[in-house]
Each structure stands twice: as structure tokens, then as C-alpha cells.
Amino acid sequence: MKYTKCKRCDLNYIDLEKGQEYCDSCMRELGRSPKSKPTQAHRPVRVISPTKVNRFILFFKAARLTLK
């Protein structure tokens, strides 16, 4: 067996005898591996209102002042 580093990530090794182009991890990320699960859409981003953000900031400023 002859191994070489993956061209994409440069971390993992690939087996040249198998004819792999990228390592298994990169193949899964690219969705090219037969073992990989079908790519799923990312979960939706939760939008936080500015009011909640301001309350969050004020809470941590108050907490930081009480800890000093």
C-alpha cells in the first residue's frame, strides 16, 4: 500500500491503490462518498431581536460589576 496526504485538507492520508482522490473526511464533506449521508440543509438561523440583545448585554454588565 502506498499512502499520500490528501490534496484538500493536507491532514489525512489516502490510499493510492484504491484510486481515491481525497480522504474519507473530505469525500464526506463534498458529498461524494458512498458511505456518506445525504447532505442536509443547515438548521435555520435564529434571529434575536435587538431588545433581547440589549437585555443580554445589560445582564452581563451587571453580573460583571457584582463579581468585582
Phi, psi and omega in degrees: 000139177239125182249149174216159180289149178296138181290332187275308186261336180061026179244312184265165180254150177238152180268116182291333180292332178281346180078026179287142177270320180228168178289168182300321181297314180293323179297321177295317179297323181278350180075025183258350185276138176293340179277343188285153176281153176298143183295136179250149178294146178293151180294151184296148180282134180272123181268128180254133181291151179302329179296316179294324179294317179298319177297319179299314180296315180296321179299314182287330174293318179294320179295320180294323179292324181286336180279341181286000000 
